Amino acid sequence: MRRICILLITIALIAGMVGCGGTPSSVEIRDWYDLDAVRNNLGGNHKLMNDLDSTTAGYEELASPTANQGKGWQPIGNTDNKFTGSFAGQGYEIRDFYINRPGEDFVGLFGFVDDEGVIQDIGVVNADVTANRYVGGLVAWNQGIVSSIYASSNVTGSLTVGGLVGSNYGGTVSKSYAIGGVAGDNFIGGLVGANAGAVSNSYSTGSVTGNYSGGLAGFNQGAVSNCYATGNVAGYGVIGGLVGWDYHGTVSYSYSTGNVTGNSTVGGLMGLNELESVVSNSYTTGSVTGDEFVGGLVGGNAGNVSNSYSAGNVTGVTYVGGLIGENEGEGTISNSYWNIETSGQNTSAGGTGLNTTEMRDIVTFSGAGWNITAVANAGTRNPSYIWNIVDDVTYPFLSWESVS
C-alpha cells in the first residue's frame, strides 16, 4: 500500500498535483519570469509569494518600457488560449508594468479569463496600459471571477476600456476598486468598460473620459449593486456619474458623487436608462453639465426609476430636469426626488422636487414607502434597513456605505 501511495504521489507531482487524493498544488510566483510562465500553464493554480516591481528579476526583459521591442508586458491568455486556472495574490502587489500595444485587442495583465478562471487578492499598482479594444488594468476580458482586487493605473484605449476590467462578460467582479485615470473613445468605465455580468461591492475614484462613459461602468447589461464612483466623468454623449448606458440592466443600492460633463444625454448617476432597465435605491450628489437631455439623476430614461434622488447642480439648454432630463415611451419614475434649491431646476421629466429641509426629513421618504430608519449620527448605521438618515440633518444614505 505504501509503494502504491508513493507511486501515486510521484505521478501527481509530475502532473502538478500532490497527495494520494489528487489535491491541486500551487505554482509559486516569485519574479517576472515566474509570472510570464503562467501563460504556459493557463489551467494551473498559481500563487503570488511577494510583490513584483521594477527591481524584481525579469522586469527589464518582460514588463518594462523597453521589453518586447517597446510593447512592454505581453498579456497572459488570449481568445485562442484562455486563462482557466486560479491566481491567488495573497495581498501582494504587481507594480510598474508597462504595456504599449495601441493596435492590439484584449490587453491587460491578463488578456482573457474564461469561465473557470479565478483571480483574487492582488494589487495592481503604477501600471501604464495602452491598447485598442477590450483593455483593462488587470483583465481585458473576464468571464470568470475577479475578487478583492485593487488597481492604481492609467489605462487608455479605443473601445471598451476599464480601470480594472475591460469587458466583464458573464463574469463577476466583487470587493474591488480602481483609482487611476481611464480614457478612450467609447464604452469607458472607471472600473469596468462594459458589464454583462455582475459587479458588486466595488468602487472607482479616478477620472473617466470618453463617450458612453461612466464613473464605474461605461455600459451595463448586467447587474450593478452596492457600488459607488467619485471621479469626474467627461465626454460628448451618454455620460453618467456611475454608468453611461444601462441597456436591460439593473443598478441598485449605489451612488455617485463626481461631476459629470457632456453634450447630450448626461446624468449625475446615469446617462441613458434604456427600456426594461432598472434604477432603484440609488442617488447622486455631483454637478451635471450638458446641452440636451440633462438630468440630475438620469439624462434620458425609458426604463424604471424608483426610490432614488439627486442633489447636485444641473445645467443644460434643452430637455433639462432636476431629476430626469427626458422620459420616453414606457419609462416610469416612482417615489424619487430632487433638490430644487441645490439643482437650480424647478422642473423635471419625472420625480418630485423638494427643498433642502424636505430632503432631510425622514417623513418625506418613509411616507413614500422607502425602507428607511433614523439613526443618531452619520457614523452609526442600521443595516437592517436599505436607507438610513440623521433626521433633519442629512440626506438619506445607504446603510452599507461609510459616511463621514
LINDA-V975687 format. One record per residue. N is the residue number from 0. BURIAL is I if it has 16 or more other ideal C-beta (glycine too) atoms within 10 Angstrom, else O. Layout:
# LINDA-V975687
n->[N:N]
burial->[BURIAL:BURIAL]
This chain:
# LINDA-V975687
n->[0:1:2:3:4:5:6:7:8:9:10:11:12:13:14:15:16:17:18:19:20:21:22:23:24:25:26:27:28:29:30:31:32:33:34:35:36:37:38:39:40:41:42:43:44:45:46:47:48:49:50:51:52:53:54:55:56:57:58:59:60:61:62:63:64:65:66:67:68:69:70:71:72:73:74:75:76:77:78:79:80:81:82:83:84:85:86:87:88:89:90:91:92:93:94:95:96:97:98:99:100:101:102:103:104:105:106:107:108:109:110:111:112:113:114:115:116:117:118:119:120:121:122:123:124:125:126:127:128:129:130:131:132:133:134:135:136:137:138:139:140:141:142:143:144:145:146:147:148:149:150:151:152:153:154:155:156:157:158:159:160:161:162:163:164:165:166:167:168:169:170:171:172:173:174:175:176:177:178:179:180:181:182:183:184:185:186:187:188:189:190:191:192:193:194:195:196:197:198:199:200:201:202:203:204:205:206:207:208:209:210:211:212:213:214:215:216:217:218:219:220:221:222:223:224:225:226:227:228:229:230:231:232:233:234:235:236:237:238:239:240:241:242:243:244:245:246:247:248:249:250:251:252:253:254:255:256:257:258:259:260:261:262:263:264:265:266:267:268:269:270:271:272:273:274:275:276:277:278:279:280:281:282:283:284:285:286:287:288:289:290:291:292:293:294:295:296:297:298:299:300:301:302:303:304:305:306:307:308:309:310:311:312:313:314:315:316:317:318:319:320:321:322:323:324:325:326:327:328:329:330:331:332:333:334:335:336:337:338:339:340:341:342:343:344:345:346:347:348:349:350:351:352:353:354:355:356:357:358:359:360:361:362:363:364:365:366:367:368:369:370:371:372:373:374:375:376:377:378:379:380:381:382:383:384:385:386:387:388:389:390:391:392:393:394:395:396:397:398:399:400:401:402:403]
burial->[O:O:O:O:O:O:O:O:O:O:O:I:O:O:O:O:I:O:O:O:O:O:O:O:O:I:O:O:I:O:I:I:O:I:I:I:I:I:I:O:O:I:O:I:I:I:I:I:O:O:O:I:I:O:O:I:O:I:I:O:O:I:I:I:O:O:I:I:O:O:I:I:I:I:I:I:I:I:O:O:O:I:I:I:I:I:I:I:I:O:O:I:I:I:I:I:I:I:I:I:I:O:O:I:I:I:I:I:I:I:I:I:I:I:O:O:I:I:I:I:I:I:I:I:I:I:I:I:I:I:I:I:I:I:I:I:I:I:I:I:I:I:I:I:I:I:I:I:I:I:I:I:I:I:I:I:I:I:I:I:I:I:I:I:I:I:I:I:I:O:I:I:I:I:O:I:I:I:I:I:I:I:I:I:I:I:I:I:I:I:I:I:I:I:I:I:I:I:I:I:I:I:I:I:I:I:I:I:I:I:I:I:I:I:I:I:I:I:I:I:I:I:I:I:I:I:I:I:I:I:I:I:I:I:I:I:I:I:I:I:I:I:I:I:I:I:I:O:I:I:I:I:I:I:I:I:I:I:I:I:I:I:I:I:I:I:I:I:I:I:I:I:I:I:O:O:I:I:I:I:I:I:I:I:I:I:I:I:I:I:I:I:I:I:I:I:I:I:I:I:I:I:I:I:I:I:I:I:I:I:I:I:I:I:I:I:O:O:I:I:I:I:I:I:I:I:I:O:O:O:I:O:I:O:I:I:I:I:I:I:I:I:I:O:I:O:O:I:I:I:I:I:I:I:O:O:O:I:I:I:I:I:O:I:I:O:O:O:O:I:O:I:I:O:I:O:O:O:O:O:I:O:O:O:I:I:I:I:I:I:O:O:O:O:I:I:I:I:I:O:O:O:O:O]
